[in-house]
Amino acid sequence: MPRLTLPEPRTPDPMDAPVLRWGILAPGHIAGHWATALRQHTRQRLVAVGSRSPERAAEFARRHGVDRVHTSYEALVDDPEVDAVYVASPHSHHREHALLALGAGKHVLVEKAFTRNAAEARELVAAAAGVLLMEAMWTRYLPHTDVVRRVLEDGLLGQVHRITADYGVHAGLSPTHRLLDPALAGGVLLDLGVYPLSFASAVAGAAGLALRPTSVQAAGTLAATGVDAQVSAQIGYGTAQAQLFTSMLTASGHTAQVFGSLGRIEVDDRCYVPAGVTLTIGEATGTWDANSIHGYGGLSFQTAALATYAAEGRTDSPLLPLDETVTILETADDIRRQVGVVYPGES
């Protein structure tokens, strides 16, 4: 069978990024993985941590070698030794906490989902004057994602007609878990479903399709608390259709595919961390899997990207512009409306 050679990613080594001094706002689970990736794979400096729990902040600082501990978020963002803030709180609080950091003139990396809804995202975009605001959708910055991007930009698949992506887990959550709490913007769509949504949008952009969906049809299953426990959606991007699935009720293969008139490209299982890809055109196939950083270490790429963009004077990410982040949240809003999920305080 003929073999194909896939294009190499243009992803810079995270070690090469200019150094920023970082502060973490809310040292929870994902913040720990982020701090480890920062230490192991970049030259970035984590200089401060802020938490409303002095004990949690002190323990996080001890584990990750952070010099300064702040017991309020206000003190963290006002720290003159901090250049950039990583907002790692639940997405129910991203608007409030990102506004704090933006008001202090810091560059801000906001964990996904960027905000609860598109209206809150627009408010953050309007507040980001002269600094870099970026959604921490880390998959956009991974090497295998750029391989897919280059295949699409080079037209190797021909006209793109179908996109599929899924992310389902059997979570087995306790009744008090944040993902089941409407007050914390719980539900699977904003926690896991943003990955398939962002993948589909990235493919549409790279393939030259309509970035704003031309149609959205969704169905879902609600948990007893009223949040979405499972969602499937079919989204139109002009001449292409995306079939997306996310669930906290059942495990599914975390895969993603793009089908075109000439061939297809498939991202391996666990496609939202550094992964391999397979390209098939006719009878010919080829694979790429030259990742030297694995698992949560991939969080280093988005952090290095922000540092590079800030040094270049950018106020937006070229790989995930804020306008696209807002559009993705508009799609999520539409899906939640169709499924029947409304968070406290939303109209």
RODO-2510 file (C-alpha; in nm, 4 decimals, decimal comma):
residues 347
     n   res          X          Y          Z
     1     m     0,0000     0,0000     0,0000
     2     p     0,1422     0,3432    -0,0909
     3     r     0,2656     0,5537     0,2022
     4     l     0,1948     0,9246     0,2508
     5     t     0,4210     1,1752     0,4212
     6     l     0,2279     1,4184     0,6373
     7     p     0,3349     1,7815     0,6754
     8     e     0,5392     1,8616     0,9840
     9     p     0,3870     2,0886     1,2499
    10     r     0,5020     2,4495     1,2758
    11     t     0,4563     2,4419     1,6541
    12     p     0,7443     2,6137     1,8367
    13     d     0,9264     2,4416     2,1215
    14     p     0,7708     2,5774     2,4451
    15     m     1,1235     2,6199     2,5815
    16     d     1,1896     2,8889     2,3206
    17     a     0,9144     3,1275     2,4330
    18     p     1,0053     3,4578     2,6006
    19     v     0,9726     3,4403     2,9778
    20     l     0,6747     3,5859     3,1620
    21     r     0,6144     3,5926     3,5374
    22     w     0,2892     3,4093     3,6050
    23     g     0,0334     3,4068     3,8807
    24     i    -0,2309     3,1369     3,9256
    25     l    -0,5785     3,2447     4,0312
    26     a    -0,7550     2,9505     4,2028
    27     p    -0,5145     2,6581     4,2566
    28     g    -0,7402     2,3622     4,1847
    29     h    -0,6979     2,0349     3,9966
    30     i    -0,6221     2,1704     3,6483
    31     a    -0,3946     2,4389     3,7937
    32     g    -0,1727     2,1669     3,9368
    33     h    -0,1291     2,0024     3,5966
    34     w    -0,0661     2,3431     3,4388
    35     a     0,2018     2,4319     3,6947
    36     t     0,3773     2,0984     3,6431
    37     a     0,3768     2,1438     3,2651
    38     l     0,5109     2,4959     3,3085
    39     r     0,7993     2,3739     3,5246
    40     q     0,8904     2,0721     3,3115
    41     h     0,8557     2,2043     2,9577
    42     t     0,8989     2,5842     2,9573
    43     r     1,1199     2,8602     3,0936
    44     q     0,8129     3,0499     3,2213
    45     r     0,8232     3,1533     3,5871
    46     l     0,5386     3,0800     3,8271
    47     v     0,5909     3,3464     4,0921
    48     a     0,2597     3,3747     4,2786
    49     v    -0,0575     3,1898     4,3651
    50     g    -0,3860     3,3364     4,4879
    51     s    -0,6629     3,1570     4,6736
    52     r    -0,9362     3,2451     4,9187
    53     s    -0,8187     2,9451     5,1197
    54     p    -0,4816     3,0206     5,2849
    55     e    -0,4249     2,6508     5,3481
    56     r    -0,4882     2,5540     4,9862
    57     a    -0,2652     2,8332     4,8556
    58     a     0,0177     2,7420     5,0925
    59     e     0,0006     2,3738     5,0027
    60     f    -0,0025     2,4514     4,6293
    61     a     0,2946     2,6849     4,6697
    62     r     0,4866     2,4190     4,8627
    63     r     0,4229     2,1500     4,5981
    64     h     0,5123     2,3712     4,3031
    65     g     0,7875     2,5886     4,4457
    66     v     0,5960     2,9171     4,4330
    67     d     0,7513     3,2008     4,6362
    68     r     0,4515     3,4243     4,7061
    69     v     0,1081     3,3343     4,8368
    70     h    -0,1880     3,5721     4,8219
    71     t    -0,5048     3,5053     5,0192
    72     s    -0,7256     3,7134     4,7913
    73     y    -0,7607     3,7292     4,4160
    74     e    -0,7360     4,1070     4,4291
    75     a    -0,3919     4,0844     4,5892
    76     l    -0,2755     3,8364     4,3264
    77     v    -0,3732     4,0470     4,0256
    78     d    -0,2308     4,3619     4,1887
    79     d     0,1079     4,1952     4,2503
    80     p     0,3602     4,4074     4,0536
    81     e     0,5810     4,1010     4,0016
    82     v     0,3079     3,9225     3,8024
    83     d     0,2960     3,9803     3,4243
    84     a     0,0233     3,7308     3,3351
    85     v    -0,2576     3,5566     3,5226
    86     y    -0,3892     3,2075     3,4611
    87     v    -0,7566     3,1976     3,5650
    88     a    -0,8185     2,8379     3,6744
    89     s    -1,1431     2,8789     3,8701
    90     p    -1,4690     2,7057     3,7613
    91     h    -1,6089     2,8623     3,4444
    92     s    -1,9025     2,9986     3,6441
    93     h    -1,6537     3,2521     3,7850
    94     h    -1,4352     3,3196     3,4803
    95     r    -1,6066     3,6469     3,3940
    96     e    -1,5567     3,7901     3,7440
    97     h    -1,1982     3,6713     3,7837
    98     a    -1,0805     3,7594     3,4333
    99     l    -1,2239     4,1098     3,4741
   100     l    -1,0161     4,1475     3,7915
   101     a    -0,6977     4,0547     3,6101
   102     l    -0,7748     4,2635     3,3027
   103     g    -0,8529     4,5615     3,5263
   104     a    -0,5059     4,5268     3,6774
   105     g    -0,3500     4,5410     3,3300
   106     k    -0,2330     4,1786     3,3219
   107     h    -0,2269     3,9414     3,0277
   108     v    -0,4876     3,6734     3,0970
   109     l    -0,5147     3,3061     3,0082
   110     v    -0,8677     3,1894     3,0924
   111     e    -0,9308     2,8183     3,1387
   112     k    -1,1938     2,6669     2,9122
   113     a    -1,4840     2,7055     2,8867
   114     f    -1,3994     3,0748     2,8498
   115     t    -1,7230     3,1876     3,0200
   116     r    -2,0730     3,0520     3,0881
   117     n    -2,2161     3,2114     2,7760
   118     a    -2,1429     3,4386     2,4825
   119     a    -2,2694     3,7529     2,6564
   120     e    -2,0088     3,7148     2,9315
   121     a    -1,7413     3,6441     2,6705
   122     r    -1,8234     3,9659     2,4872
   123     e    -1,7895     4,1565     2,8138
   124     l    -1,4376     4,0199     2,8637
   125     v    -1,3398     4,0986     2,5062
   126     a    -1,4568     4,4578     2,5506
   127     a    -1,2537     4,4886     2,8726
   128     a    -0,9286     4,3604     2,7193
   129     a    -0,7740     4,6892     2,6089
   130     g    -0,4025     4,6775     2,5331
   131     v    -0,3378     4,3371     2,6939
   132     l    -0,3573     3,9821     2,5636
   133     l    -0,6667     3,7828     2,6554
   134     m    -0,6734     3,4192     2,5468
   135     e    -0,8880     3,1117     2,6032
   136     a    -0,6909     2,8156     2,7383
   137     m    -0,8174     2,5731     2,4743
   138     w    -0,4871     2,3889     2,4791
   139     t    -0,5648     2,1557     2,1892
   140     r    -0,5417     2,4493     1,9465
   141     y    -0,1700     2,4811     2,0253
   142     l    -0,0636     2,1140     2,0153
   143     p     0,1653     1,9820     1,7388
   144     h    -0,0802     1,7249     1,6017
   145     t    -0,3429     1,9975     1,5666
   146     d    -0,1105     2,1885     1,3368
   147     v    -0,0552     1,8744     1,1289
   148     v    -0,4330     1,8575     1,0768
   149     r    -0,4421     2,2312     1,0106
   150     r    -0,1719     2,2049     0,7426
   151     v    -0,3433     1,9108     0,5711
   152     l    -0,6612     2,1188     0,5487
   153     e    -0,4895     2,4423     0,4454
   154     d    -0,2988     2,2564     0,1721
   155     g    -0,6264     2,1129     0,0390
   156     l    -0,5073     1,7526     0,0658
   157     l    -0,8582     1,6309     0,1560
   158     g    -1,0293     1,8227    -0,1209
   159     q    -1,3675     1,9705    -0,0270
   160     v    -1,4461     1,8957     0,3376
   161     h    -1,7923     1,7447     0,3859
   162     r    -1,7987     1,5783     0,7272
   163     i    -1,6442     1,6390     1,0701
   164     t    -1,6866     1,4090     1,3690
   165     a    -1,5610     1,4477     1,7246
   166     d    -1,6605     1,3060     2,0612
   167     y    -1,5620     1,3195     2,4251
   168     g    -1,7560     1,0972     2,6619
   169     v    -1,6650     0,9615     3,0043
   170     h    -1,8479     0,7564     3,2640
   171     a    -1,7932     1,0092     3,5414
   172     g    -1,9786     0,8456     3,8311
   173     l    -2,0005     1,1777     4,0128
   174     s    -2,1117     1,2387     4,3681
   175     p    -2,4376     1,4401     4,3935
   176     t    -2,2442     1,7438     4,5195
   177     h    -1,9880     1,7499     4,2375
   178     r    -1,9487     2,0870     4,0618
   179     l    -2,0440     1,9361     3,7250
   180     l    -2,3914     1,8655     3,8620
   181     d    -2,4357     2,2108     4,0150
   182     p    -2,6229     2,4678     3,8012
   183     a    -2,4849     2,7495     4,0189
   184     l    -2,1346     2,6500     3,9054
   185     a    -2,2431     2,6300     3,5395
   186     g    -2,2312     2,2532     3,5598
   187     g    -2,3032     2,0111     3,2794
   188     v    -2,0926     1,8214     3,0317
   189     l    -2,1170     2,0652     2,7384
   190     l    -1,9033     2,3424     2,8867
   191     d    -1,6635     2,1015     3,0544
   192     l    -1,5971     1,8345     2,7891
   193     g    -1,8197     1,9313     2,4972
   194     v    -1,6195     2,2457     2,4285
   195     y    -1,3439     2,0233     2,2887
   196     p    -1,5530     1,8787     2,0025
   197     l    -1,7078     2,2220     1,9439
   198     s    -1,3669     2,3865     1,9191
   199     f    -1,2320     2,1079     1,6961
   200     a    -1,5185     2,1490     1,4504
   201     s    -1,4714     2,5255     1,4439
   202     a    -1,0955     2,4884     1,3892
   203     v    -1,1541     2,2513     1,0985
   204     a    -1,4076     2,4876     0,9436
   205     g    -1,1602     2,7748     0,9634
   206     a    -0,8654     2,5817     0,8210
   207     a    -1,0784     2,4353     0,5408
   208     g    -1,2139     2,7752     0,4375
   209     l    -1,5709     2,6956     0,5417
   210     a    -1,8177     2,9246     0,7139
   211     l    -1,6880     2,9939     1,0663
   212     r    -2,0334     3,0806     1,1936
   213     p    -2,2548     2,7701     1,1872
   214     t    -2,5284     2,7739     0,9275
   215     s    -2,7413     2,5299     1,1288
   216     v    -2,7445     2,3758     1,4770
   217     q    -2,9576     2,0784     1,5829
   218     a    -2,9097     1,9340     1,9305
   219     a    -3,0545     1,6759     2,1667
   220     g    -2,9555     1,5829     2,5178
   221     t    -3,0187     1,4090     2,8468
   222     l    -3,0481     1,6128     3,1663
   223     a    -2,9253     1,5172     3,5115
   224     a    -3,1619     1,5374     3,8084
   225     t    -3,0192     1,8812     3,8893
   226     g    -3,1166     2,0174     3,5471
   227     v    -2,7696     2,0351     3,3918
   228     d    -2,6829     1,8514     3,0700
   229     a    -2,5436     1,5025     3,1280
   230     q    -2,5193     1,4059     2,7601
   231     v    -2,5420     1,6065     2,4376
   232     s    -2,5291     1,5270     2,0688
   233     a    -2,5286     1,7968     1,8040
   234     q    -2,5240     1,8248     1,4270
   235     i    -2,3788     2,1539     1,3123
   236     g    -2,3676     2,2844     0,9585
   237     y    -2,0665     2,4783     0,8304
   238     g    -2,1775     2,5600     0,4792
   239     t    -2,1188     2,2479     0,2690
   240     a    -1,9922     2,0433     0,5671
   241     q    -2,1757     1,8760     0,8535
   242     a    -2,0246     1,8140     1,1983
   243     q    -2,1544     1,5346     1,4228
   244     l    -2,0454     1,5990     1,7813
   245     f    -2,1064     1,4029     2,1014
   246     t    -2,0227     1,4524     2,4674
   247     s    -2,1305     1,2697     2,7796
   248     m    -2,0652     1,2189     3,1492
   249     l    -2,2812     0,9043     3,1409
   250     t    -2,0809     0,6793     2,9098
   251     a    -1,7236     0,6460     2,7901
   252     s    -1,6657     0,6960     2,4190
   253     g    -1,3598     0,6911     2,1993
   254     h    -1,2065     1,0380     2,2254
   255     t    -1,1475     1,0595     1,8543
   256     a    -1,1891     1,3158     1,5784
   257     q    -1,2092     1,2789     1,2016
   258     v    -1,2383     1,4989     0,8953
   259     f    -1,3730     1,3574     0,5678
   260     g    -1,3232     1,5280     0,2339
   261     s    -1,3840     1,4559    -0,1327
   262     l    -1,0292     1,3169    -0,1705
   263     g    -0,9634     1,1486     0,1626
   264     r    -0,9822     1,1664     0,5402
   265     i    -0,7667     1,2460     0,8409
   266     e    -0,8176     1,0841     1,1797
   267     v    -0,6824     1,1870     1,5181
   268     d    -0,5990     0,9047     1,7567
   269     d    -0,7858     0,8185     2,0734
   270     r    -0,7432     1,0845     2,3454
   271     c    -0,7295     1,3386     2,0644
   272     y    -0,7484     1,6340     2,3041
   273     v    -0,3991     1,5706     2,4410
   274     p    -0,0841     1,5339     2,2242
   275     a    -0,1793     1,2559     1,9812
   276     g    -0,0994     1,0963     1,6490
   277     v    -0,2864     1,1379     1,3218
   278     t    -0,3509     0,9171     1,0182
   279     l    -0,4075     1,0521     0,6675
   280     t    -0,5777     0,8385     0,4016
   281     i    -0,6074     0,9429     0,0379
   282     g    -0,7375     0,6713    -0,1901
   283     e    -0,5310     0,3573    -0,1196
   284     a    -0,2425     0,5533     0,0319
   285     t    -0,2021     0,6142     0,4055
   286     g     0,0457     0,7885     0,6299
   287     t     0,0820     0,8573     1,0001
   288     w     0,2405     1,1244     1,2136
   289     d     0,3193     1,0867     1,5846
   290     a     0,6369     1,2699     1,6727
   291     n     0,5122     1,4194     1,9978
   292     s     0,7933     1,4613     2,2478
   293     i     0,5596     1,6029     2,5145
   294     h     0,2709     1,3878     2,6297
   295     g    -0,0467     1,4054     2,8386
   296     y    -0,0970     1,7142     3,0507
   297     g     0,2510     1,8269     2,9526
   298     g     0,0745     1,9605     2,6441
   299     l    -0,0576     2,2471     2,8562
   300     s     0,2868     2,4017     2,8087
   301     f     0,2171     2,4864     2,4439
   302     q    -0,0711     2,7281     2,5099
   303     t     0,1235     2,9002     2,7872
   304     a     0,4296     2,9431     2,5683
   305     a     0,2073     3,0737     2,2884
   306     l     0,0647     3,3456     2,5121
   307     a     0,4146     3,4496     2,6210
   308     t     0,5260     3,4687     2,2575
   309     y     0,2215     3,6642     2,1455
   310     a     0,2597     3,9084     2,4360
   311     a     0,6233     3,9713     2,3423
   312     e     0,5116     4,0396     1,9846
   313     g     0,2609     4,2969     2,1093
   314     r    -0,0438     4,0952     2,0045
   315     t    -0,3763     4,1365     2,1823
   316     d    -0,5378     3,8301     2,0238
   317     s    -0,4352     3,4736     1,9458
   318     p    -0,3974     3,3956     1,5746
   319     l    -0,4802     3,0283     1,6439
   320     l    -0,7979     3,0981     1,8429
   321     p    -0,9112     3,4595     1,7990
   322     l    -1,1523     3,6000     2,0541
   323     d    -1,4199     3,6418     1,7881
   324     e    -1,4077     3,2668     1,7317
   325     t    -1,4242     3,1960     2,1053
   326     v    -1,7405     3,4089     2,1195
   327     t    -1,8891     3,2298     1,8179
   328     i    -1,8239     2,8884     1,9769
   329     l    -2,0020     3,0039     2,2927
   330     e    -2,2929     3,1306     2,0835
   331     t    -2,3202     2,7786     1,9439
   332     a    -2,3029     2,6347     2,2969
   333     d    -2,5787     2,8779     2,4019
   334     d    -2,7943     2,7547     2,1138
   335     i    -2,7318     2,3914     2,2084
   336     r    -2,8180     2,4550     2,5743
   337     r    -3,1363     2,6336     2,4677
   338     q    -3,2426     2,3357     2,2580
   339     v    -3,1559     2,0881     2,5343
   340     g    -3,3214     2,3005     2,8013
   341     v    -3,0380     2,4124     3,0304
   342     v    -3,0426     2,7589     3,1868
   343     y    -2,8020     2,8690     3,4586
   344     p    -2,9050     3,0867     3,7543
   345     g    -2,8995     3,4530     3,6549
   346     e    -2,9284     3,3855     3,2804
   347     s    -3,2291     3,5189     3,0937
***
